[in-house]
């Protein structure tokens, strides 16, 4: 994406561009994995939607508690 050049702006792509690029690369890697290893995908049967949902909820809770603790100990008045 195009950005207006500032004197103290960091070089390189912006955060949004890096996020989009990493998402596209992960998607391409999943497609390649599906094409190349289609006969060995039974090894990933332990990954279920329930397991992923639990992992996301637990990591979100841990992150929330850490940020809450950080906010409480920062001494904001």
Secondary structure, 3 states (H helix, E strand, C coil): CCCCCCCCCCCCCCHHHHHHHHHHHHHHHHHHHHHHCHHHHHHHCCCCHHHHHHHHHHHHHHHHHHHHHHHHHCCCC
